[in-house]
Amino acid sequence: MDKGAIHRHSHYHADMYSVEEARSEILAKFETLDAISVPITEAIGMVLSTNVESGIDIPPFNNSSMDGYAVKADDLSSVDPDSPTYLEVTETIAAGTTSSNKVQSGTAMRIMTGAPIPDGSDAVVPFEDTTEMDSDFDPLSTKIGVKVSASIGQNIRLLGKDVSVGDEVLSEGTNCTYSVIGVLASLGFDTVKVHRRPVVAVLSTGDELVNPGEPITPGKIYDSNSSSLIGAILQSGGIPKYVGIARDNLDSVKDILTHAMDSDLVISSAGVSKGDYDMVKQALDESGDLDFWSVRMRPAKPLAFGLLNRGDNSTVPLVGLPGNPVSSLVAFEQFCRPAIRKMLGKTKLVRENLRGILTGAIHNYDGRRVYARVHVESDGGKLIATPTGNQDSNILTSMARANAFAICPEDESVKNAGDSVDLIMLDREEESVA
């Protein structure tokens, strides 16, 4: 039976989703977003929506790759290091300037890195191989002694060696790193076409919540989930839109949702566990269609997913995360971050697993996949994973100290110190993992 067609109105259902099943069903509702043109310096982390062809040659002219002297190689065919060949220096060519003169046999031109190669020259000899570096060199002399022979093309970067006019330099789907931005700039582009960043609405639910910076009273707690999720969205490449705290009543939930409808994804935290079900379901039934799932993972077992109706025959996906702070972030990593990356046009949607060695035990008490918070360091080429403290789902400090999740699989009751484990590195981009 197609589990996606079933409305699960309790996250205590025995037939739980696997992490992969839940992620697959969620990702099926997302597509790569439309293309826009942005300044190249704003494209970091975005994905090219088209191929990029060069309209110029790079280099655009033959130029020197060294500081030295532009010479004729034939003049230096029989150089004796103990008896330098002396050439008449006729000119100095700085980067950004050109010479209208020609290098004749028996002459040289002093040339800087990046400067155009003058006519008549077919090699560049670096300063280090001339008498210019000798202690007794006379800077007023018009002659330079060359101590080595030279071959044709030596230390010359040829026109079009890197890129020629019409070459496809970058392909559609390329992730815009700082080096890609550099290539675009070298081709003369000041804007580039990329898939736009998704706007992700963020809301929390609960009468007990207070925004950071506001006075706190007995029975209240600060809303940390919204702030951490906004940070997670930014790091994932999305544009966060905070729409506020929905109180535990129907009108408040419906009102907050109206401010989220113009986004590409809505993320809520809390309101997906058994005790919150009725109120949230009632509000969402009037705004769309939501399923409540139970996922075989710890933390973050309860999860909600569905589509909200905008009122113009279009919908926006909503992912309902658990309310416990760590549960919310673990679920974001597994389900929301891949969705954001898919909308961006990324090809790698989930972080790749690495292998490491545990320094402390991870226990699995109920047959769910455990995502333990660990700090990973490299030691002699091995990754060493140390649990960061209390693993309860409400302990945010152990999450703050972690740079990875260590996995205890569903079918294992424990991973002991010294065991090899899968690691999901939280401080690495997918594109950086070979």
C-alpha positions as CSV (number, residue, x, y, z in Angstrom):
1,M,0.0,0.0,0.0
2,D,1.2,3.5,-0.8
3,K,2.1,5.1,2.6
4,G,1.9,8.5,1.0
5,A,-1.8,8.1,0.5
6,I,-2.5,7.4,4.2
7,H,-3.3,10.1,6.7
8,R,-1.5,9.1,9.9
9,H,-3.2,11.0,12.8
10,S,-1.0,9.7,15.5
11,H,2.8,9.6,15.6
12,Y,2.5,6.5,17.8
13,H,1.5,4.4,14.9
14,A,3.4,1.1,14.8
15,D,4.2,1.3,11.1
16,M,6.9,4.0,11.2
17,Y,8.6,5.6,8.2
18,S,12.3,5.2,7.7
19,V,14.3,8.4,7.5
20,E,14.8,7.7,3.8
21,E,11.1,7.0,3.1
22,A,10.1,10.3,4.8
23,R,12.8,12.3,3.0
24,S,11.9,10.8,-0.4
25,E,8.2,11.6,0.1
26,I,9.0,15.2,1.1
27,L,11.5,15.8,-1.7
28,A,9.0,14.6,-4.3
29,K,7.0,17.8,-3.6
30,F,9.8,20.1,-4.5
31,E,11.3,21.3,-7.7
32,T,14.3,23.5,-8.7
33,L,13.2,27.1,-8.5
34,D,13.1,29.5,-11.5
35,A,16.2,31.3,-12.8
36,I,17.2,34.9,-12.0
37,S,20.1,37.1,-12.9
38,V,22.2,38.3,-9.9
39,P,25.5,40.2,-9.5
40,I,28.3,37.6,-9.5
41,T,29.3,38.5,-5.9
42,E,25.8,37.6,-4.7
43,A,25.8,34.2,-6.4
44,I,28.0,32.4,-3.8
45,G,26.3,29.1,-2.9
46,M,23.8,29.4,-5.8
47,V,23.7,27.1,-8.8
48,L,24.1,28.1,-12.5
49,S,20.9,27.8,-14.5
50,T,22.7,27.9,-17.9
51,N,26.0,27.1,-19.5
52,V,28.5,29.9,-19.6
53,E,30.5,30.5,-22.8
54,S,33.5,32.7,-23.1
55,G,33.4,35.8,-25.3
56,I,37.1,36.4,-25.0
57,D,40.5,34.6,-25.0
58,I,42.2,34.1,-21.7
59,P,44.9,35.2,-21.6
60,P,43.9,37.9,-24.0
61,F,47.5,38.2,-25.2
62,N,50.9,36.5,-24.9
63,N,52.3,37.6,-21.5
64,S,55.1,37.0,-19.1
65,S,54.6,34.5,-16.2
66,M,57.7,35.8,-14.5
67,D,59.5,39.0,-13.6
68,G,62.6,38.9,-15.9
69,Y,63.8,39.8,-19.3
70,A,62.1,39.2,-22.7
71,V,64.8,37.8,-25.0
72,K,65.4,35.8,-28.2
73,A,66.1,32.2,-27.3
74,D,68.6,31.9,-30.2
75,D,70.8,34.6,-28.5
76,L,71.3,32.2,-25.5
77,S,71.9,28.9,-27.3
78,S,75.5,28.6,-26.0
79,V,75.4,30.3,-22.6
80,D,78.2,29.4,-20.1
81,P,77.1,30.0,-16.5
82,D,80.6,31.2,-15.7
83,S,80.6,33.5,-18.6
84,P,77.2,35.2,-19.0
85,T,75.9,36.4,-22.4
86,Y,75.3,40.1,-22.2
87,L,72.4,41.8,-23.9
88,E,71.5,45.4,-24.4
89,V,68.4,46.4,-22.3
90,T,66.3,48.7,-24.5
91,E,63.1,49.1,-22.5
92,T,61.1,48.2,-19.4
93,I,57.6,46.8,-19.8
94,A,55.3,47.0,-16.8
95,A,52.1,45.1,-16.4
96,G,49.3,47.0,-18.0
97,T,51.6,48.7,-20.6
98,T,52.7,47.7,-24.1
99,S,55.7,48.3,-26.2
100,S,55.7,49.4,-29.8
101,N,59.3,48.3,-30.2
102,K,60.8,45.0,-31.2
103,V,63.3,42.8,-29.5
104,Q,66.3,42.5,-31.9
105,S,69.1,40.0,-31.7
106,G,71.5,41.0,-29.0
107,T,68.9,43.0,-27.1
108,A,66.4,42.4,-24.2
109,M,63.5,44.1,-22.5
110,R,63.0,44.1,-18.8
111,I,59.5,42.8,-18.2
112,M,57.1,42.3,-15.3
113,T,54.7,39.4,-14.6
114,G,51.5,39.8,-16.7
115,A,53.0,42.3,-19.1
116,P,52.5,41.7,-22.9
117,I,55.4,39.9,-24.7
118,P,57.0,42.4,-27.1
119,D,57.4,41.5,-30.8
120,G,60.6,39.7,-31.6
121,S,60.8,38.0,-28.2
122,D,60.1,34.3,-27.8
123,A,61.2,33.6,-24.2
124,V,61.5,35.2,-20.7
125,V,64.5,34.7,-18.5
126,P,63.8,35.3,-14.8
127,F,65.8,37.8,-12.8
128,E,67.3,35.0,-10.8
129,D,69.2,33.7,-13.8
130,T,70.8,37.0,-14.7
131,T,73.5,39.3,-13.3
132,E,70.8,41.6,-11.9
133,M,70.8,39.5,-8.7
134,D,74.6,39.7,-8.3
135,S,75.9,41.8,-5.4
136,D,78.1,43.9,-7.8
137,F,75.3,44.6,-10.3
138,D,75.2,48.2,-11.5
139,P,71.5,49.3,-11.7
140,L,72.5,52.1,-14.1
141,S,74.0,49.7,-16.6
142,T,72.2,49.3,-19.9
143,K,73.4,45.7,-20.2
144,I,72.3,42.5,-18.5
145,G,74.2,39.3,-18.3
146,V,72.2,36.1,-18.8
147,K,73.6,32.9,-17.1
148,V,71.4,30.2,-18.6
149,S,70.0,29.2,-22.0
150,A,66.4,29.7,-22.9
151,S,63.9,27.6,-24.9
152,I,61.2,29.0,-27.1
153,G,58.0,29.7,-25.2
154,Q,59.8,29.6,-21.8
155,N,57.8,31.6,-19.1
156,I,55.3,32.8,-21.6
157,R,51.6,32.4,-21.1
158,L,50.1,32.1,-24.6
159,L,47.0,33.8,-25.8
160,G,43.9,31.6,-25.3
161,K,45.9,28.9,-23.4
162,D,43.3,28.8,-20.6
163,V,40.1,29.8,-22.5
164,S,39.3,30.5,-26.1
165,V,36.4,32.4,-27.5
166,G,33.3,30.2,-27.7
167,D,34.6,27.7,-25.1
168,E,32.0,26.4,-22.6
169,V,33.8,27.3,-19.5
170,L,31.1,26.5,-16.9
171,S,28.2,24.1,-17.1
172,E,24.6,24.4,-16.0
173,G,24.3,23.0,-12.5
174,T,27.7,24.3,-11.4
175,N,27.8,25.4,-7.7
176,C,29.0,29.0,-7.5
177,T,32.1,28.8,-5.2
178,Y,34.5,31.8,-4.9
179,S,36.7,30.3,-7.5
180,V,33.8,30.0,-9.9
181,I,33.0,33.7,-9.2
182,G,36.6,34.4,-10.1
183,V,36.3,32.7,-13.4
184,L,33.1,34.6,-14.2
185,A,34.9,37.9,-13.4
186,S,37.9,36.9,-15.6
187,L,35.5,36.4,-18.5
188,G,34.0,39.9,-18.0
189,F,30.7,38.9,-16.5
190,D,29.3,41.1,-13.8
191,T,26.0,39.2,-13.5
192,V,25.1,35.5,-13.8
193,K,21.9,33.4,-14.2
194,V,21.3,31.2,-11.3
195,H,18.4,29.4,-9.6
196,R,16.9,31.8,-7.0
197,R,17.2,31.2,-3.3
198,P,14.0,29.7,-1.7
199,V,12.1,31.9,0.8
200,V,11.5,29.8,3.9
201,A,8.9,30.9,6.4
202,V,9.6,30.0,10.1
203,L,7.1,29.9,12.9
204,S,6.9,28.4,16.4
205,T,3.8,27.3,18.3
206,G,3.0,27.5,22.0
207,D,1.6,29.8,24.7
208,E,4.7,29.3,26.7
209,L,7.0,30.9,24.2
210,V,8.6,34.4,24.4
211,N,10.8,36.1,21.8
212,P,14.4,36.6,22.8
213,G,15.0,40.1,24.2
214,E,11.5,40.3,25.7
215,P,10.9,40.1,29.5
216,I,10.3,36.5,30.7
217,T,7.7,35.6,33.3
218,P,7.1,32.5,35.4
219,G,6.0,29.6,33.2
220,K,7.5,31.1,30.0
221,I,10.6,30.1,28.0
222,Y,12.5,31.8,25.2
223,D,11.8,30.6,21.7
224,S,15.2,29.2,20.6
225,N,13.8,27.1,17.8
226,S,13.0,30.0,15.5
227,S,16.4,31.6,15.8
228,S,18.3,28.3,15.3
229,L,16.1,27.4,12.3
230,I,16.7,30.8,10.8
231,G,20.4,30.2,11.1
232,A,20.1,26.8,9.6
233,I,18.1,28.2,6.7
234,L,20.8,30.8,6.0
235,Q,23.6,28.2,6.2
236,S,21.6,26.0,3.8
237,G,21.3,28.8,1.2
238,G,17.7,29.8,1.8
239,I,16.2,33.2,2.7
240,P,14.4,33.0,6.1
241,K,11.2,34.8,6.8
242,Y,10.2,34.8,10.4
243,V,6.4,35.1,10.7
244,G,6.1,34.8,14.5
245,I,4.8,32.6,17.3
246,A,1.4,31.0,16.9
247,R,-0.4,30.7,20.2
248,D,-2.4,27.6,21.2
249,N,-5.6,28.6,19.7
250,L,-7.2,28.1,16.2
251,D,-7.3,31.8,15.2
252,S,-3.7,32.5,16.1
253,V,-2.4,29.5,14.1
254,K,-4.6,30.5,11.1
255,D,-3.4,34.1,11.3
256,I,0.3,33.2,11.4
257,L,-0.1,30.9,8.5
258,T,-1.5,33.7,6.3
259,H,1.8,35.5,6.6
260,A,3.7,32.4,5.4
261,M,1.8,31.7,2.2
262,D,4.1,33.7,-0.1
263,S,7.1,31.5,0.8
264,D,8.5,28.5,-1.0
265,L,8.5,26.4,2.2
266,V,6.9,26.7,5.6
267,I,8.7,25.3,8.7
268,S,6.9,25.1,12.0
269,S,8.2,23.7,15.3
270,A,6.1,22.1,17.9
271,G,2.5,21.1,17.6
272,V,3.1,17.8,15.9
273,S,3.0,15.5,18.9
274,K,0.0,13.6,20.2
275,G,-1.2,16.2,22.7
276,D,-1.0,19.1,20.1
277,Y,-2.6,17.2,17.3
278,D,-6.2,18.3,17.4
279,M,-5.6,22.1,17.4
280,V,-3.0,22.0,14.7
281,K,-4.9,19.6,12.5
282,Q,-8.0,21.7,12.8
283,A,-6.1,24.8,11.7
284,L,-4.4,23.1,8.9
285,D,-7.5,21.3,7.6
286,E,-8.8,24.8,6.8
287,S,-5.6,25.8,5.1
288,G,-4.5,22.6,3.4
289,D,-3.8,19.0,3.8
290,L,-1.3,17.7,6.4
291,D,-0.2,14.2,7.4
292,F,1.3,13.3,10.7
293,W,4.1,10.8,10.6
294,S,6.2,8.7,13.0
295,V,9.8,8.4,11.8
296,R,12.2,5.7,12.9
297,M,14.8,8.1,14.3
298,R,15.9,9.5,17.7
299,P,15.6,12.3,18.4
300,A,12.8,13.7,16.1
301,K,10.3,10.9,15.9
302,P,7.1,13.0,15.2
303,L,7.0,14.8,11.9
304,A,4.2,16.5,10.0
305,F,4.2,17.2,6.2
306,G,1.6,18.6,3.8
307,L,0.6,21.3,1.4
308,L,-1.0,24.6,2.3
309,N,-3.5,26.2,-0.1
310,R,-2.6,29.7,-1.1
311,G,-6.1,30.5,-2.4
312,D,-5.0,30.9,-6.0
313,N,-4.9,27.1,-6.9
314,S,-1.3,26.9,-5.8
315,T,0.2,25.3,-2.7
316,V,3.2,25.7,-0.5
317,P,4.8,22.7,1.4
318,L,4.9,22.7,5.1
319,V,7.2,20.6,7.3
320,G,6.2,20.4,10.9
321,L,9.2,19.8,13.2
322,P,9.1,18.5,16.8
323,G,9.3,21.2,19.5
324,N,12.3,19.9,21.5
325,P,15.3,22.1,20.3
326,V,17.6,19.3,19.3
327,S,14.8,17.2,17.7
328,S,13.9,20.3,15.6
329,L,17.5,20.7,14.3
330,V,18.0,17.0,13.6
331,A,14.7,16.8,11.6
332,F,15.7,20.0,9.8
333,E,19.0,18.4,8.7
334,Q,17.3,15.3,7.4
335,F,14.3,16.8,5.7
336,C,14.3,20.5,5.3
337,R,17.9,21.1,4.3
338,P,17.7,18.6,1.4
339,A,14.5,20.3,0.3
340,I,16.2,23.7,0.3
341,R,19.1,22.3,-1.7
342,K,16.8,20.8,-4.2
343,M,15.1,24.1,-4.8
344,L,18.5,25.7,-5.2
345,G,19.3,23.2,-8.0
346,K,22.0,21.3,-6.0
347,T,22.8,17.8,-7.1
348,K,24.0,16.5,-3.7
349,L,21.0,16.9,-1.4
350,V,22.2,15.0,1.8
351,R,25.5,15.0,3.5
352,E,27.7,12.1,2.8
353,N,28.7,9.7,5.5
354,L,32.3,9.4,6.7
355,R,33.7,6.8,9.1
356,G,35.2,7.4,12.5
357,I,36.0,5.9,15.8
358,L,33.8,6.5,18.9
359,T,35.3,7.4,22.3
360,G,32.1,6.8,24.2
361,A,29.0,4.6,23.9
362,I,25.8,5.3,22.0
363,H,22.8,3.4,23.2
364,N,19.7,2.5,21.2
365,Y,16.8,1.5,23.4
366,D,13.9,1.3,21.0
367,G,15.0,0.3,17.5
368,R,15.2,3.7,16.1
369,R,18.2,5.2,14.3
370,V,20.1,7.3,16.8
371,Y,21.7,10.6,15.8
372,A,24.2,11.2,18.6
373,R,25.9,14.6,19.0
374,V,29.6,14.3,18.8
375,H,32.7,16.4,18.2
376,V,35.0,15.0,15.6
377,E,38.8,15.6,15.3
378,S,41.4,14.1,13.1
379,D,44.1,12.0,14.7
380,G,46.8,10.4,12.5
381,G,44.4,10.3,9.6
382,K,41.6,8.8,11.6
383,L,38.4,10.6,12.6
384,I,37.8,10.5,16.4
385,A,34.2,11.1,17.5
386,T,33.6,12.1,21.1
387,P,30.0,12.5,22.5
388,T,29.4,16.1,23.6
389,G,27.4,15.4,26.7
390,N,23.7,14.7,27.6
391,Q,21.9,13.4,24.5
392,D,18.4,14.3,25.7
393,S,16.4,16.1,22.9
394,N,16.0,19.2,25.0
395,I,19.7,19.7,25.7
396,L,20.8,22.3,23.1
397,T,24.3,22.9,24.6
398,S,25.4,19.4,23.5
399,M,24.3,20.3,20.0
400,A,26.2,23.5,20.1
401,R,29.4,21.7,21.0
402,A,28.9,19.1,18.2
403,N,30.2,19.3,14.7
404,A,28.8,15.9,13.6
405,F,26.2,13.2,14.2
406,A,27.4,9.7,15.0
407,I,24.9,7.0,13.9
408,C,23.7,4.0,15.8
409,P,21.6,2.0,13.3
410,E,18.1,0.8,13.9
411,D,19.2,-2.8,14.2
412,E,22.0,-2.3,16.8
413,S,21.4,-1.8,20.5
414,V,24.7,0.0,21.2
415,K,27.8,1.4,19.6
416,N,30.6,1.1,22.1
417,A,33.8,3.1,22.6
418,G,36.3,2.0,20.0
419,D,33.6,1.0,17.5
420,S,33.6,2.3,14.0
421,V,30.6,4.5,13.2
422,D,29.1,6.5,10.4
423,L,29.5,10.2,10.8
424,I,27.5,13.0,9.3
425,M,29.7,16.1,9.4
426,L,27.8,19.2,10.1
427,D,30.7,21.6,9.2
428,R,31.3,20.4,5.7
429,E,29.4,21.3,2.5
430,E,28.4,18.3,0.3
431,E,30.5,19.7,-2.6
432,S,33.7,19.5,-0.4
433,V,33.4,15.8,0.2
434,A,35.1,13.6,-2.3
